[in-house]
Amino acid sequence: MINVLTNKNLKDLLSKKKLTPELLMEIKTSYFLHPSRPAGGNEYYFTFSNTPNGEVFYLFTSLDEYNKCFGDDKELEPGVLYFNEFERGLYDGMLGIIINPGSDNFLIPLWPAFHIIADIKSNNEVYEDSFSYWRVYEDNDILHHYCQGKKTFKFYSKLFQVLSISKLYTLVCSQNNLDDCFKEGKLSFNETDVTFYKKDSYYLMYSDLDLIIKDVKDLDGYFYYLIADAVQLAKLSFEFDYEGIILKTPEGDFTLPRKSLLKHYEIILKEYNKRENAHEFAFKLEAE
């Protein structure tokens, strides 16, 4: 994961030296690198850094940025963390958090940092608590009717209400045939060498399995499908700086740009009901 983190959109906004609403959303939805001491497993101990004005945490948007300051330090290694994970290390009297001290040197003082963390926690709670209302319409009639006559979507809150009651799929691929790895018709996504299939840096989301079969029939490799969660795909596009999502339906293909998803993200969370076990199991593509 470390080598693929770029945060290029976040990096561009940091260069403007203003804590804008757009930058705040990038901070809330991005991974950061932090000079850490391994604590076993995937856990890390935080490290504090001293500046003339007080103690800070250093965060980095990419490995290149990290190496500018800590590339020669063999006692530390870059840990991958969300901004809100630093809450337990912040204390009164601390200066705050500095992003990319070797270039942007962007300071987020202590109390704005606490407010950002509170927003992240609130967003996570909204999304995690939404499962109890999950419901699926197997035929996706409402979604297809909503898409009729449209080329783009203006009201993302309405769109995600509709996606919330739709059955959606996304596509994964492998260089190897994994058919023998299936157990009871399912393949554990986290235990196999598969990756999300993307087109032009967009994640793909389908409302019809036949559309997937049509898309992959002439492609090299082996393809399988997952039950898709639209918000999880949006989050992945934020975290790894992909361009967004392409929604493919019998009514046409619709591009959901990363910038629009990010702008409406907090509203989307309130309108969307998460999927149970989404992106957990892969299934074989079989023409109906």
C-alpha positions as CSV (number, residue, x, y, z in Angstrom):
1,M,0.0,0.0,0.0
2,I,2.8,2.4,0.9
3,N,4.3,2.5,-2.6
4,V,0.9,3.3,-4.3
5,L,-0.1,6.2,-2.0
6,T,0.2,9.5,-3.9
7,N,-2.4,11.9,-2.5
8,K,-1.8,14.0,-5.5
9,N,-5.1,15.9,-5.1
10,L,-4.4,16.6,-1.4
11,K,-0.8,17.6,-2.3
12,D,-2.1,20.2,-4.8
13,L,-4.4,21.7,-2.3
14,L,-1.7,21.9,0.4
15,S,0.4,24.0,-1.9
16,K,-2.3,26.8,-1.8
17,K,-1.6,27.2,2.0
18,K,-5.3,27.6,2.9
19,L,-7.5,25.2,4.9
20,T,-10.4,25.2,2.5
21,P,-13.5,23.0,2.7
22,E,-12.1,20.9,-0.2
23,L,-8.8,20.4,1.6
24,L,-10.7,19.4,4.8
25,M,-12.5,16.7,2.9
26,E,-9.3,15.4,1.4
27,I,-7.7,15.3,4.9
28,K,-10.8,13.4,6.3
29,T,-10.7,10.7,3.6
30,S,-7.0,10.2,3.0
31,Y,-4.3,7.8,4.2
32,F,-1.1,9.4,5.6
33,L,2.4,8.1,6.3
34,H,3.8,8.7,9.8
35,P,7.3,7.9,11.1
36,S,6.5,5.0,13.5
37,R,8.0,2.4,15.7
38,P,6.5,-1.1,15.1
39,A,4.4,-2.4,17.9
40,G,3.6,-5.8,16.5
41,G,1.1,-6.8,13.8
42,N,-0.3,-3.8,12.1
43,E,0.1,-1.6,15.2
44,Y,2.6,1.3,15.5
45,Y,3.8,3.6,18.3
46,F,3.6,7.3,17.4
47,T,6.7,9.4,17.3
48,F,6.7,13.1,18.3
49,S,8.9,15.7,16.6
50,N,10.1,19.0,18.0
51,T,9.9,22.4,16.4
52,P,10.9,25.7,17.9
53,N,7.2,26.4,18.7
54,G,6.3,23.0,20.3
55,E,5.9,19.3,19.8
56,V,4.1,18.0,16.7
57,F,3.2,14.9,14.7
58,Y,4.6,14.8,11.2
59,L,2.4,13.3,8.5
60,F,3.3,12.7,4.9
61,T,1.3,12.3,1.7
62,S,3.6,9.9,-0.1
63,L,6.8,7.9,0.4
64,D,8.7,10.5,-1.5
65,E,7.7,13.1,1.0
66,Y,8.5,10.8,3.9
67,N,11.9,10.0,2.6
68,K,12.8,13.8,2.5
69,C,12.8,13.7,6.3
70,F,13.1,10.1,7.5
71,G,14.5,8.1,4.5
72,D,17.8,7.5,6.4
73,D,16.3,6.7,9.8
74,K,16.5,2.9,10.2
75,E,14.8,2.9,13.6
76,L,11.5,4.2,12.2
77,E,9.3,3.0,9.4
78,P,6.4,4.6,7.6
79,G,3.1,3.6,9.2
80,V,-0.1,4.0,7.2
81,L,-2.8,5.8,9.2
82,Y,-5.9,7.9,9.0
83,F,-5.9,11.4,10.4
84,N,-8.3,10.5,13.2
85,E,-6.0,7.7,14.5
86,F,-3.8,10.3,16.0
87,E,-6.4,11.4,18.5
88,R,-5.0,9.2,21.2
89,G,-1.6,10.9,20.9
90,L,-2.7,14.6,20.9
91,Y,-2.4,16.4,24.2
92,D,-3.0,19.9,25.6
93,G,0.0,22.1,24.9
94,M,1.0,20.3,21.8
95,L,1.4,22.5,18.7
96,G,-0.5,20.3,16.3
97,I,0.1,18.3,13.2
98,I,2.4,19.2,10.3
99,I,1.8,17.7,6.8
100,N,4.9,17.3,4.6
101,P,7.4,19.2,6.7
102,G,10.0,18.8,3.9
103,S,8.0,20.8,1.4
104,D,4.5,22.1,2.1
105,N,5.1,22.4,5.9
106,F,1.3,22.7,6.4
107,L,0.4,23.2,10.1
108,I,-3.0,22.1,11.5
109,P,-3.1,23.5,15.0
110,L,-4.3,21.3,17.9
111,W,-7.9,22.4,18.2
112,P,-8.7,22.4,14.4
113,A,-7.1,18.9,14.4
114,F,-9.6,17.8,17.1
115,H,-12.5,19.2,15.1
116,I,-11.4,17.4,12.0
117,I,-11.1,14.2,14.0
118,A,-14.6,14.7,15.4
119,D,-16.0,15.0,11.9
120,I,-14.3,11.8,10.7
121,K,-15.6,9.9,13.7
122,S,-19.1,11.2,13.1
123,N,-18.9,10.2,9.4
124,N,-17.7,6.7,10.3
125,E,-20.5,6.3,12.8
126,V,-23.1,7.3,10.3
127,Y,-21.8,4.8,7.7
128,E,-21.3,1.9,10.2
129,D,-24.7,2.3,11.8
130,S,-26.5,2.3,8.4
131,F,-26.5,-1.4,7.9
132,S,-29.6,-2.0,9.9
133,Y,-31.7,-0.4,7.1
134,W,-30.1,-2.3,4.3
135,R,-32.5,-3.6,1.6
136,V,-32.1,-4.9,-1.9
137,Y,-34.4,-4.9,-4.9
138,E,-33.1,-7.7,-7.0
139,D,-34.4,-6.3,-10.4
140,N,-33.0,-2.8,-10.0
141,D,-36.1,-1.4,-11.7
142,I,-36.0,1.8,-9.6
143,L,-32.4,2.5,-10.4
144,H,-32.9,1.9,-14.2
145,H,-36.0,4.1,-14.2
146,Y,-34.0,6.8,-12.4
147,C,-31.3,6.7,-15.0
148,Q,-33.6,7.0,-18.0
149,G,-33.0,10.0,-20.1
150,K,-30.0,11.2,-18.0
151,K,-26.4,11.8,-19.1
152,T,-25.1,12.9,-15.7
153,F,-26.4,13.2,-12.2
154,K,-26.9,16.6,-10.5
155,F,-28.3,15.4,-7.1
156,Y,-25.9,12.9,-5.6
157,S,-28.0,12.6,-2.4
158,K,-30.9,11.3,-4.5
159,L,-28.7,9.0,-6.6
160,F,-27.2,7.4,-3.5
161,Q,-30.7,6.9,-2.0
162,V,-31.5,4.9,-5.2
163,L,-28.2,3.0,-5.1
164,S,-28.9,2.2,-1.5
165,I,-31.8,0.0,-2.5
166,S,-30.2,-1.5,-5.6
167,K,-28.2,-4.6,-6.1
168,L,-24.8,-3.6,-7.5
169,Y,-21.7,-5.5,-8.6
170,T,-18.0,-4.7,-9.1
171,L,-15.3,-6.5,-11.0
172,V,-12.0,-8.1,-9.9
173,C,-9.4,-9.7,-12.0
174,S,-6.4,-12.1,-11.6
175,Q,-3.6,-13.3,-13.9
176,N,-4.4,-16.9,-12.7
177,N,-7.4,-19.1,-13.0
178,L,-8.8,-19.3,-9.4
179,D,-11.8,-21.6,-10.1
180,D,-10.3,-24.3,-8.0
181,C,-10.0,-22.0,-5.0
182,F,-13.8,-21.5,-4.7
183,K,-15.5,-23.1,-1.7
184,E,-19.3,-23.5,-1.8
185,G,-19.4,-21.1,-4.8
186,K,-17.5,-18.3,-3.1
187,L,-13.9,-17.1,-3.1
188,S,-12.6,-15.1,-0.2
189,F,-11.5,-11.7,-1.6
190,N,-8.9,-11.1,1.1
191,E,-7.2,-14.5,0.8
192,T,-6.6,-14.5,-2.9
193,D,-4.5,-12.6,-5.4
194,V,-7.1,-10.5,-7.1
195,T,-7.4,-6.8,-7.7
196,F,-10.2,-4.5,-8.5
197,Y,-10.5,-4.0,-12.3
198,K,-10.4,-0.4,-13.2
199,K,-10.9,1.5,-16.5
200,D,-9.0,4.7,-17.0
201,S,-8.5,4.9,-13.2
202,Y,-12.2,4.6,-12.5
203,Y,-13.7,1.8,-10.4
204,L,-16.5,0.0,-12.2
205,M,-20.0,-0.6,-10.7
206,Y,-22.6,-2.6,-12.6
207,S,-26.4,-3.1,-12.1
208,D,-26.5,-6.1,-14.4
209,L,-24.2,-9.1,-14.6
210,D,-24.7,-9.5,-18.3
211,L,-23.0,-6.1,-18.8
212,I,-19.9,-7.4,-17.0
213,I,-19.8,-10.5,-19.2
214,K,-20.0,-8.3,-22.2
215,D,-17.2,-6.1,-21.0
216,V,-14.7,-8.8,-20.2
217,K,-15.2,-11.3,-23.0
218,D,-12.3,-10.0,-25.1
219,L,-9.9,-9.1,-22.2
220,D,-6.9,-11.1,-21.0
221,G,-7.0,-12.6,-17.5
222,Y,-9.6,-14.1,-15.3
223,F,-12.5,-12.1,-14.0
224,Y,-14.9,-12.5,-11.1
225,Y,-17.5,-10.3,-9.5
226,L,-18.3,-8.9,-6.0
227,I,-21.4,-7.5,-4.5
228,A,-20.5,-3.8,-4.6
229,D,-20.9,-1.1,-2.0
230,A,-21.0,2.3,-3.7
231,V,-19.6,4.2,-0.7
232,Q,-16.7,1.8,-0.2
233,L,-15.8,2.3,-3.9
234,A,-16.0,6.1,-3.4
235,K,-13.7,5.8,-0.3
236,L,-11.2,3.7,-2.3
237,S,-11.1,6.4,-5.0
238,F,-10.4,9.0,-2.3
239,E,-7.7,6.9,-0.5
240,F,-5.8,5.9,-3.6
241,D,-6.4,8.9,-5.8
242,Y,-8.4,7.2,-8.5
243,E,-10.7,9.2,-10.7
244,G,-14.0,8.0,-9.3
245,I,-16.7,5.4,-10.3
246,I,-18.3,4.5,-13.6
247,L,-21.8,3.2,-13.1
248,K,-22.8,0.9,-15.9
249,T,-26.5,0.2,-16.4
250,P,-28.7,-1.0,-19.3
251,E,-29.7,2.7,-19.6
252,G,-26.1,3.7,-20.3
253,D,-22.8,4.4,-18.5
254,F,-22.6,7.3,-16.0
255,T,-19.3,8.8,-14.7
256,L,-19.3,9.7,-11.0
257,P,-16.1,11.9,-10.7
258,R,-14.0,11.7,-7.6
259,K,-14.3,15.5,-7.1
260,S,-18.1,15.3,-7.1
261,L,-18.1,12.3,-4.8
262,L,-15.8,14.1,-2.4
263,K,-17.9,17.3,-2.5
264,H,-21.1,15.4,-1.6
265,Y,-19.5,12.7,0.6
266,E,-21.0,13.7,4.0
267,I,-24.5,14.1,2.5
268,I,-24.1,10.8,0.7
269,L,-23.3,9.0,3.9
270,K,-26.6,10.1,5.5
271,E,-28.6,8.8,2.5
272,Y,-26.8,5.5,1.9
273,N,-27.3,2.1,3.6
274,K,-24.1,0.0,3.6
275,R,-24.0,-3.5,2.3
276,E,-23.5,-6.6,4.4
277,N,-20.3,-8.5,3.5
278,A,-19.7,-6.3,0.4
279,H,-16.3,-6.8,-1.2
280,E,-15.8,-9.9,0.9
281,F,-16.5,-12.7,-1.5
282,A,-16.0,-13.1,-5.2
283,F,-18.3,-15.1,-7.4
284,K,-17.9,-16.7,-10.9
285,L,-19.3,-15.0,-13.9
286,E,-21.9,-17.2,-15.6
287,A,-24.2,-16.1,-18.3
288,E,-27.9,-16.3,-17.3
